[in-house]
Amino acid sequence: MALEYAFELASSSIRFGRGVTREIGMDLAEMKAQRAMVLTDSNLARLQPVATVIESLRENRVSFSLFDRVRIEPTDVSFREAIEFAIRGGFDAFVAVGGGSTIDTAKAANLYSTYPADFLDYVNAPIGKGKPAPGPLKPLIAVPTTAGTGSETTGVAIFDYTPLHAKTGIAHRRLKPTLGILDPENTRTMPVTVASASGFDVLSHAIESFTALPFHQRPRPERPVLRPAYQGSNPISDVWSLEALRWVSKYLVRAVEDPDDTEAREKMLLAASYAGVGFGNAGVHLPHGMSYPVSGMVRDFRPQGFPVDHPIVPHGMSVILNAPAVFRFTAQACPDRHLIAAEILGADVSRTRPEDAGKVLSDRLVLLMRRLKVPNGLSAVGYGKSDIPALVRGTLPQARVTRLSPRPADEADLARLFEESLTGWS
């Protein structure tokens, strides 16, 4: 098997500043856009970020239609609804106002309305055929209102595939938004529980991408266009991931515990994009791969204060609940990188032995989880030992990310990791 010898950096253009949402109409007018599809969810549709976008479009005489039926934690069903709306509307530009769910939905609507195909054609293998986007897409401006997914920088769209009750996605560089609008004014309305869950997503993005299998240990693609978005850890992604982790260490607690701390919320918004550049090119691994069935198989858990009308394990929460067990497992593959992450999070590693790297990093994560009142393990969100076989089965289709684990994990390993994650601390 020939191994990879190259890596690429791909990211969206980013604009940061208070009030830059008001520039979107001018941007689309300069792109000669005639008709834009504005995507958001039913809650945000009533709030200022969407109102600001609409006002800017009207001022610049850009015609638009509002699609406010994005589902938080989208499914194939909700993706299809947005795709059908996009096809009927004949849009030549897209604006996504919301969290990762909205931005990912907009990516799918853009792709399938531009290059219609059977739904599973572009979906990642093994669930779908994993075909690349055939060509350039239409302009997409992403306006994140949370500080977590970094979706404004990546070519990945994640959703629940309801027939299997598991998450999968669509991944190609051409899905990347044309422009990401990072406006701190848009995170003012973010509830504390959302700030916490999305912040832990940033945290895990940063650590996972930094500890992912190195790019040169991955199989080489036959053609450059087949080089995956998630390439493995590499020198450029390392820079962005580590800086994101430094900012998370400094600002996450402040942003959650004091919603009026504007500096902390601004820095977390930037940290999410920094981590997005990192993981968008390096990839994530086991914490994310294992998180997908955790959120996809949810029964009746509803986090207090989370603005949804259906049971949900928020994405960032489903990721971080598995993370301590995972990093104890993966540390033996690259203890130096696990110790660097632990040190950034506040651990004294000066006398730590390499064989203790996983525990040291895990302990730092648990301290942070307890302080920010994350549920104590998978059992606290409704799972028990009897669910482990199904959780393992739901993880197996996530090979696109699980193969990037620096230490390979088979079914027995995954079962042990899920069992360890049932309770986070005693």
Phi, psi and omega in degrees: 000125177283135181262157182298147178234359185219160171220158183236152172250122177227132178201162176282160167290144182235137173235125183241137174160149178293123177094001184290348176301329181292351181269353188299319179300318177297319179300312182293324177297319179290335175279000182065028178291136181258328185208118185251143171262119178260120182251139176198182176255171188294333179284309181294335181302338182264000189252171189298321182305317179290320179300321180294318178298312182298318179299319180294321178295317180295317180299330182256013173057042174258116179294147182206163168229140183264126172249108186247030182247025175297135177267133173291126194063076188294160179238173174300326180294313181289326174301313182298323179298316179292321179298315180297320177299318182293319180295315180296326187280341180061042185282151174244010175199159182225143174229123180251122181241106182157199179274197182300328180299317181289315182295319179295321177298320179295322178299315180295316180299320179296312183298306188285333177281335178277319180230079183305140182198168170302142188305320184281354181301316184266352182288142183303141171292151009271355181290316179246192182271345176066031179289142178287157174300131187293336183190189181299148178259177180280162180302136176228120175256123182256130182237087183291138176247004172236170179238079185205295193291329186068016185297340178293348182248355191244164176257038184235138176230119187254142178206163174275125175268103192298326179300332180253356184053045180214153178277148170213199182190186176234132185221120172194146183302331183289348177282347183305136173303150176292322183210134173256126181259107180259095184245109181304335179297336184279351178260001181298327184269004183288120179298157182301318181295326177289319178300321180292308182298316181291326178295321177291332174295316176302313181303312182288324174307313185295312183290317182297316182292325179289329182260005181294160175310131179301145186303326185281001175258006181262149178301143179282134178285159180290326180223153181303325182295339180269359176296125187289156174299320179268102191259349188101161182302144182206163188301327181284313179300323180305318182299312183290320182294317182291322178293322175300317181296321178299318181288323176299316180301324184274327193243345186298309182301316179299317183294328180278314186283338179225092181301341180272002178281088186295326179297315182296319180291324176297315182293324178291327176297317177291320179300322178299319178288321176302311179296327178297319176296321180295300184284336179295340178247333179266320182104172173243178180219237193298316180304320178285317179302320179283337182288332188297314175290334178298316178280328183286335183257012184306142180259288185223014181287131176226109181295137181299130176084002180272128189280068177224162181247021180215159178302142184199137162256105185307146187307309181299325177292316182295332178286309189288336179296331179269342192298315182302315179296320182297313184288335170296326182282317187276346189299328183296339180283327180208069184301328181298318180290322176296324179288325176299316178297317180297320181294319178299327180277005172110002181280145171273108184253011186299330182243016183280133176281148180305324182290349178258004186301317182296317180294319181297315179293317179301317181297322179294321178295317181297319178303315181292318179298318181293319181297322183265014170061041172289143177306146185279077174088175182298331180297332181283347177248015169109009182253151177225182183301326182294343181272349188300316178303320179291322177296320177297314179300324179288339179276328186304322179290354184271034186301332180305326179256321184295332177293346178271002174298134180293340175238118182303144180233120176268186184299320179295320177298315180299319179298318179295320180294318177296320179296317178296332183274354179300322176232126184278328182201162180243000000 
